[in-house]
Amino acid sequence: MKDNAGLCPVMHGGNTTSNTGTTNQDWWPNQLNLNILRQHDVKSNPMGSNFSYKDSFKQLDYDALKKDLHALMTDSQDWWPADYGHYGPFFIRMTWHAAGTYRTGDGRGGGGTGAQRFAPLNSWPDNGNLDKARRLLWPIKQKYGNKISWADLLILTGNVAIESMGGEVFGFGGGREDIWHPEEDIYWGVETDWLADNRYEDTRQSLENPLAAVQMGLIYVNPEGPNGNPDPLLSAQDIRETFGRMAMNDEETVALVAGGHTFGKAHGAGDPNLVGAEPEGGPIEQMGFGWINSHGTGVGRDTTTSGIEGPWTANPTQWDNGYFDLLFKYEWALTKSPAGANIWHPINIVESDMAPEVDDADLKVTPMMTTADMAMIKDPSYRAISERYHQNPQELADAFSRAWYKLLHRDMGPKIRYQGPEVPEEEMIWQDPIPLGSTDYDISAVREDLKSCGLSALELIETAWASASTFRGTDMRGGANGARIRLAPQKNWDANKPEQLTRVLNVLKPIAENHNASLADVIVLAGGIGIEMACGIEVAFSPGRGDALEEQTDGESFAVLEPMADGFRNYQKTDFTVSPEEMLLDRAHMLGLTASEMTVLIGGFRSLGISSSGHGIWNTEGNLNNDWFNILLDMNVEWSSTGPNSYEAKDRNSGKVLRTATRVDLVFGSNSELRALAEVYAQKDNKDKFVTDFISAWNKVMNADMFE
């Protein structure tokens, strides 16, 4: 807090810091926060609504950019000198930490938005001194401007760094677009202290979902071991859990650890108490330059970052097999770094296996390993893989390049979104491949067959929604394209009413086959027909979806997309600590919906009769109209709770129960912001607007995964 003693008081009515004044969140801490549905809007984007990064990227001189990045690797700056005269390892760490926040549980994190520029990521303990890496990149970003986003640049630089040191890379796909303020939708944990770990229940294997890091402010694991406990086997448990939550198996994990630690060194030269505040906590005159170190020169060999000190190999700026050579050659003893961190040193190392000092090649230093590194040879599974990679260096090189490519692109979605000359031809199963669908079939003929197929409007709409609403805008996975709703595990999800789904698909499949259309297209078109049946207005349709094959579908990978709750359908698999209305907001955010789009869809679905619980259905007509909002706002009834997520409305005069609802239903009357939106759609003069807005929001969801 600023020291205001002796300063002149002045009228200041704007809430410009968190301690300016008491906010609504302070008064009502349980108030539903809708901000995640309006983050990153046009007001925060300096590029304006007409700017297309996709078009701008096409104008990039990609070869010239890579040439400049290669030159940067050895252009050491006095204010932050390059270890060994080469920034490559530093930039690999920057790229890894940009992409490595990705987690499969909700698809959040990753390098797809350039979020490392903002809090909290720019000030995480695990990202210590990476502010310098981004400052080193600024002249290149300034030179190429809008043709390369920060998000793409932060990722591409790591690739170039590996190439510049003789390593192999599998490829690069551009197309990431920058955000301009911190993401408000990502839950990083409840801890209020850095490196705290209040994210476990009973055991080390009960890490809170969807988190993928073991402590607040880390990317994955504590390299010293769990909470600093230098036990390699316990560390292996953490590594397997966290890397698994980032979609990596044991083979990929070992390859990444070994490949990444082939390069560079860790920094723990002195007392961590001599390191200043992180970028967000520093004084204004430091200009966002964090972690100022008063140990010695503060840079080079005097740098303190993680507290761990030393290189991993004898040649820290060269791709080789040195990591495994040392790991298997020596016995390792637990020691301490100058900063007091747990590290492991080889016993009786020979001089030829020692590394040069970062700023004097004539001086030799002893390589080290972290507890996480020791896990690679102490855990039986990791050791077997490590031995194989050690004996087969080319296998390691290939495995690392592929795992690195996956690390950098896992949050990008399907390959069709990738841009640039280095996009590999090969398509990986983790990219959720989908064959191209036909666009030249007779859509009007399909429409006619769907209208006479015997299925109800409700059945058609529910099936289309079940298919499309799996989409996650966080990592661009799921959606109707691919028709994976007909495959395991999606066909068996409770939310999708498996028996009804099977019956509906058995009707739709022959229609698709008869017209040479994809089932994915027919499912979406059928949903639109259902809406037309309910309101008499034709719903626009865009063809071109394909049907994914079973061998193109990793069932285990898709399991994380199962909806635990879907407020749009009034579905909840079980009771959770998070409220149903909060889970509705999360689902709406995943679908890229605004608050008004969420509102109109809820009212429309209930008017159509969509509610897995049976609550919230207040008429049986099944027509698409705004009646639900009028009934919601009816002051002639009094609502009361009948359970954790059930309510009933009684007539104020007679006491007769007239209707029931869930929290998801009633929040549109209780929350002042949502009530304001509900009132808009309840107005008599907005009946047509309601239908138009509903169809628009519906199409937005149906087409969310159509990237061209």
Secondary structure, 3 states (H helix, E strand, C coil): CCCCCCCCCCCCCCCCCCCCCCCHHHHCCCCCCCHHHCCCCHHHCCCCCCCCHHHHHCCCCHHHHHHHHHHHCCCCECCECCHHHCCHHHHHHHHHHHHCCCCCCCCCCCCCCCHHHCCCHHHCHHHCCHHHHHHHHHHHHHHHHHHCCHHHHHHHHHHHHHHHCCCCCCCCCECCCCCCCCCCCCCCCCCCCCCCCCCECCCCCCECCCCCCCCCCCCCCCCCCHHHCCCHHHHHHHHHHHHHCCCCCHHHHHHHHHHHCCCCEECECCCHHHECCCHHHCCHHHCCCCCCECCCCCCHHHCECCCCCEECCCCCCCCCCHHHHHHHHCCEEEEECCCCCEEEEECCCCHHHCEEECCEEEEEECCCECHHHHHHHHCHHHHHHHHHHHHCHHHHHHHHHHHHHHHHHCCCCCHHHCECCCCCCCCCHHHCCCCCCCCCCCHHHHHHHHHCCCCCHHHHHHHHHHHHCCCECCCCECCCCECHHHCCCHHHCHHHCHHHHHHHHHHHHHHHHHCCCCHHHHHHHHHHHHHHHHHCCCCCCCCCCCECCHHHCCHHHHHHHCCCEEHHHCEECCCCCCCHHHHHHHHHHHCCCCHHHHHHHHHHHHHHCCCCCCCCCCCCCCCCCCHHHHHHCCCCEEEEEEECCEEEEEECCCCCEEEEECHHHHHHHHCHHHHHHHHHHHCHHHHHHHHHHHHHHHHHHHCCCCCC
